[in-house]
Amino acid sequence: MSFHQTLTDGRIPAPEDLDWLLASRALAFGEGVFTSIRVWQGQAIFWPAHLQRLRSGLEGLGAHLDQSFWSCLEQEVEQLAARLEEGMLKVMLLAGPGGRGYRRSTSSQRWHRVLQARPLSLIAEAYQGIPLWWMPSPAAGPQTASKHLNRLCQVLASDACPEAYPEALLYKGDDQIIEGIARNVFWYAEGCWWTPSLATGALAGVMRRQLLDSFPVRELETAKLAQLQKADEVFVCNSVQGIWPVVSLQSEAGHLGRWPLGSKTQELMQTFHPKMGLPLS
């Protein structure tokens, strides 16, 4: 039997939780952050990196929570991951009611912890190579590297991506690469790995961080399609489903690029996927 469970501030949600949620700044304005965690063998994979991103995200929103909040969160993640054993754990930190319109309250703002544990469905064939769809980013304004609650850009991009493509590569302006809808992008060329920098609007992905910490990677503030087309290998990744090799890039005008499932990408999959409980091919 598959395991599903939601915790609100460390307990099973109660009817009164609906009162604060409906009046919350999180629901009204998307004020909050979240992260999605791969759970394998009862462990929250890359949890320290997820925790750091949550902290950084709240600091970016001007929220500074005391240590007791974070201690409770760590305990809840550890216990829920152990019960789930394998799957995905979503952690959301939500700003409660308060303030006047967009302006926050001058008094202390209460924050809530919502954790959702559920099974994870993997797309097995994606680990053998996927086609990417090339499309403009629908973002109307500057994005932030923090994973805030407002993901309308990703919702619109997912809706515009053809069903035959499990992921799209988003660009802005003059063919400047940003990221995938739900994944960061990397390519191998001239003897090293490359990826767009956070200055492009790319998300500070947890899997991206693991790769930057483990291998030499050059970050580009301006990453162009022409550079990607000259690459030897390409992949997209996130911390829940790992690394997906990219074998082609398609647009409405036709094929923009083709790549093999190369040895460099396979090396990275062999490094990370066993500890994540993910396929090697």
N, C-alpha and C positions, 0 to 999 in steps of 0.2 A: 504494500500500500504506500503510495507516495505521500510525502510529508509536506504539509503546508502549515505555516503558523505566522501570525502577526503579533508583535509586541508593541505597546505604546507606553513609553516611559517605564519599561521593564515589566509590564504586566499585560494580561489579555485585555484588549480594548473593552471599555465599558460604555453604556449608552451616553453618559455625560461627556465622553470624549468628543462626540459629534458637535457639542455646543461650542467648544473652543476651536475645533477644526473649521467649522463653517464661518467663524468670525476671525480666523487667523490671517495674518499678513502673508503666510505661505500660500494659502489658497487665493487670496485677493491679488497678490503682486508677484508670486513666485519667489518670495523671500526665504531662502534656505538653500541647502546644498544636499547632494546625495552621492552615493557611490554604490557600484554593483560588484560583488565579491564572489569569486569562484570558491566553492567549498569542496574539498576533497579529503577523504579519510578523516572527516570530523574537524578539519583545520580550515581556518579562513586564510586562503592563499594571499600572500603579499599584504597581510593586514597592517604592518607598520607603515607601509607606503600609502595605503588607503586612509589610515588615521591621519597621517601628515597632510594629505590633500584635504581632508575634511576640516582640519584645523586652519589650514591656509585659506580655504574658501570662506570660512566664517570671519577670519581676520580681515579678508578683503571686503566683507560686508560691514566691517566695523563692529563685529560682535566678539567679545572676549569673555569666554565662559570659565567658571572656576574649575579646579581640578576634580572636584567631586562629580561633575557632569561627565567628564571624560573617563573617569574611573568606572562609573556606572555603565557607560557605553561599552568599554572594553570587556567588562564582565558579561554583559548581555550578548555581545558578539561571540565570545568564547563559548558560552552555554548553548546558544542557538545553533551555532555551527556544529557542535558536538551532537546535538539531537538530529540535525539534518543529515549529517554524515557525508552526503554528496549532493551537489546542486548549486543554487545561487542564493546569495543573501544580499538583499538590498537594504541599505542604511540611509534613512532620510532624517535630516535635522531641520526642523520646521520652526519658523518664527510664529509665536502665538498671537493672540489679539493684542491690540495696543496702537497708540499713535492717533494721528488725525490725518486722514487721507494718506498721501504718500509719506508725510513726515512722521518719523518715529517718535515714540514717547520719550520724554526726557528722563523718566524714571526707568528702572531696570526692566528690560524686555525678557519675558520668559521664553525659553526655547524647549522644544519637545523632541524626543527621540522616537522614531518609528522604524521598526525592523520587520522585514518580510522575508521569510524563508520559503523556498519552493524548489521543485525539481528543475533541472536544466536540460533542454533538448539541444543536442549538438547536430550540426549539419555535416555529416561524415564526409560527404564528397568535397566539401570546401577545403579540406586539408590536402587534397590532391591538386588544387589550383582552381581559382575562380575568375570569371570575367568581371571587369569593373565597368560601370557606366559613368561617363564624363558629363558633368552637369554643373551649372553655376550655383554658387551658394545662395539660398534664398534669404540669407540674413539681411535685415533692414538696417542694422547698425553694428557697431564694433562688438565683437565677441570677447569673452573673458576666458582665460585658461582654467578658471575654477568651474567645477561641475555644479552650477546653480540649478534651481528647480525649473526655470523657464527654458524648455527645450523645443520651442516652437519652430526654430530653424530646422532641427532634426526631423520633426514631425512633417513639415512641408517637404523636405528633401526626400524622406521615405515615401511620401505619397506620390512624388513626381518620378521616382525611380522605377523603371519597368520591372515587372514581376520576375523576368528571367535573370535578373542581376541581383545577387545577394548583398551587394554593397555598391556604393557610388563613390567617385572621387570628386570632391567639391573644389571649385576654383572661383577666383574673383578677378576682376579687372582683365588684364591682358594675359590670360592663361596662367595666372599665378596659383599654384597648388596650395591648398589649405590642409585638408584631411579627408577621411571618409566620413560617412554619416555617423557611424558608431565606432570608428577605428582610426588610429593614426596610420600613416603610410611611410614606408621606408623603401629605399632602393640601393642597389649595389652598383657602383661605377668607379672606374679609375682606381680600383684597389681598396675602396672603403665604402662604408655605409653612409647614406645621407637621409635627412628628414627635414621637413619644414620646421622652423623655429616657432616658439610660442608667439612671437611678434606677428606672425601671419594670421593669427586668430585660431590656431590649432589648440585643441584641448590638451591640458597637461595630463595625459593618460598614464595610468599606473604601469601598464605594460611598457609603454614608451620609456618611463623612468627606469624600469628594470634593464632595458636594452642599453640606454645611455650609461648606466652605471657599470655594465658588464663588458661592453665592447666599444671600440673606437667608433664614434658616430659624429659626423659633421652636420651642424644645424644651419640651415639656409634661411635668411630673412626674406629672400626672394627666390622661390623655387618655381621654375617654369616647366611647362609641359615638354619643351624641347629637351630639357635635361633628363626628364623621366624617360623619354623615348629612346635615349642613348644608353639606358641602363642595361646591365647584364641580367639582373634579377629584381623583382619587385614583390613586396608583400604588404598586407595590412594586418593590424593586430589590436587586440584589447585584452584586458586582464581576466575576462570571463571565458572567452572562447579561444584565446591564444593567437597563434600566427596562422593566417590564411595566405598561401602563396597566390600571386596574381599572374595569370597567363595571358590576359589580353585586356585592352582598354577600348571601349566602343562608344561612339557618339551617334547622334542622328545622321551625321555626315558619313559615317562608316568607321572602319578600324583605325585607331590612332596608335596602337602599339601591340606587340606580342612579345612574350618572354617565356623562357623555360622554367620549370620547377628545378632551380639550380642547387648546387651543393652548399652554397653559403646559407641559403634559406633553410635547407634541411639541417644544417649544423645548428642553427638557432632553435629549430623545433626540437631537436634531440637534447639541447641544453635545458629548455624550459618545460616542455610538455610532460615529461614523466612526473615532475613534482606537481603538476596541475591536473594530472589524470586525463590528459588529452591525447588524441591520436598523433602518431608520428608521420602519417601519410594517409 
